[in-house]
């Protein structure tokens, strides 16, 4: 990422309100590590992300990163704070993340699926959206190694393996298994991958 003033990054409110897309993008990235302390910046971050015309055919790299990083941060902050169905901002964030998973831009959709994992269950709508993705069609622009529906299966298994067990005999599960084989062959030592491999091989 291009150099951005460190003081501007740490001053999240100023960064999000600035006219610098790179400062906004950096704030979106670093807010994820703030946990519940980031709650005071949620509205500013969500507003910033929603100003990006994500349905445009072409976005700049910075625009894509702003939305993608913002999605992960917002999901993480709401989860850390505790999802409250009576909180309009929490509901607005969850609805936005769910919509993002079908975005035309692959990177944004992929990050949004991971953001649903950050957000967790509740809300029940997260479970429903992940299940819909799992049984849905493969995207035409999916990457060779991992698909969006394979990622959705991975996230659901992380949130609740008993729910994911219903879908182990789906193309999504097989695509995730193929991705595990690829990552392990490439040298990954992630214990979660080894655990998921044993589980899926046993199913």
N, C-alpha and C positions, 0 to 999 in steps of 0.2 A: 504494500500500500504506500502511496506517496506520502512523504513526511507531512504530518499535521502537528501544530503546536500542542505539546503535552498538556499545558495548562487548560487549553480549550477542551481537550478530551475529558479531563477530570471534571470540568465545569459542565456537567451534562445539560443543564437547562440552557446555558448560553450556546452550547454546541448545537443543540436541537433547534434553537431559534435562529441560528445563524443562516447566512445565505450560502455557506460553503457546503456543497454536497459531501465532500470528503470528511469534514468535521462531523456532519450528521451521521455518516456511515461509521466513523470511528466510535461515536457515542453509542450507536446501535449495537456495535460489537462488544464494547466494554461494559455496557449496562448488564449484560448477562451474569457477570460475576458479582453484581451488587445484591442479588437475592431480594429479600423483602424490602431492603432499603431502597431498591429501585422503583418501588411502587409510586413514589411521588413524581416520577418521570414518565409513567406509563402513558398518560394522556398525550403528552408532548411527543413521545416516540411513535405512538399509534397514528397521531395526526400527521406526523412527518412521513411515515410510510404510506399513508393513504393518499398523500398528495402526488405520489408517483403514479403515472398513468400505466398501470401494469398490463392493461389489455392492448397497449400499442404493440405493433409488430416488432419494433426494435427498441431496446433499452440500452443505455450505457452500462458498462461494467459496474460503475459506482451505484447507479440506480438499482441494479439487480442485487448488489451486495447490501445496500441499505434495507431493502425489503426482506431479504433472506436473513441477515443478521438480526433485524428488528423482530422478525417472527420468532426466532430462537430465544431472544431476550425476553420478549413479552410472555411467551409460554412459560419460561423459567421463573419469571417474577411472579406471575399469577399463582403458579404452583407453590412457590416458596411462601407466598402470602396466605394461600389457602383459597381455592376457588369459592366464590360466594355467588350463588344464583340470583341473589337479590341486588347484587352490585351491577349497575348498568355497564360500567367500564369493563368488568370481567366478562359479561355476556357479549359485549361488543367485540372484545378481543377474541374470544372463542369463536364467534361467528366469522370473523375476518380470517382467522387461521384456517378454519374449515373450508371457506371459499378458496383460499389460496392454493389448496391442494390440487385444484383442477386448473390452475393457471396455465396459460399457453407456453410460458417460459419454464423449461424443464428444471433449471436450477432453483427457481422460486418454488415450484411445486414440491421438489424434493426436500428443500429446507423446511417447508410448511408441514410436511408429513413428520419430519423429525420434531418439529415444534409441537405437534400434537402429543408426542411422547413426553416432551418437556412439560406440557400442560397437565397431562394425565387424565385419569378418570376418578371422580366426576370432572367435567360434565359428561353425561351419558352420550351426548352428541359426538364426542370424540370416539368412543367405542363404535358407534354406528357408522361414522365416516370411514374409519379404518376398515371395518368389515365390508363396506361398500367398495372400497378401493381393492381389497383383496379378491373379491369375486368379480370385479369389473375387468374390462378389456385392457390389454397391454397398450401403453402409449406408443405411437409410431416413432417418437423421437427418443425412446428410452435408450440408456447406455447399454453397451454389450454386457458389462459385468453385473450390473444391478438395475432392476426395474423399479418403478414407483410402487407397483403393487407388491413386489417382493420386499421393498422397504416398509410398506404398511404392515405386512405380515411380521416382519422383524420387530417393529414398534409394538404391535399388539402383543406379541409374545413377551416382550420386555415388561409391558404393563400388567398383563394377566395371561400366563401361559395356559391356564385352563380354558380360557376363551379361544386362544390361538389353536388349541388342539383340534377344535372343530374344523379347521381349515388346513390341516397338514397334508391332505390329499388334493391340493389345488395347484395350478400352475404357479401361483404366487409363492407358495411354500417351496416348490421345486426350484424356482428362480433364486430364492434366498439361499437355499442349500448349495446351488451352483456357485453363488457369490462367496459363500463361506469357503468352499473348496478352493476357489481362486485366491482369496485372501490368505488362507493358510499356506497354500503353495508358494505364495509370494513372501512368506516369512513372518506373517503376523503371529504374535504371541498373546493376543487378546484372550483372556480366559473365558469371556462371555461367548466368543465364537466357538471355542472348544466345547463349552457346555451345551450350546444350541446344536452343535453337530451331533453330539451323543444323543440328545433328545430326539432330533429329527430322524436319525438313523434307526432309533428304537421304535419309532412310530410305524 
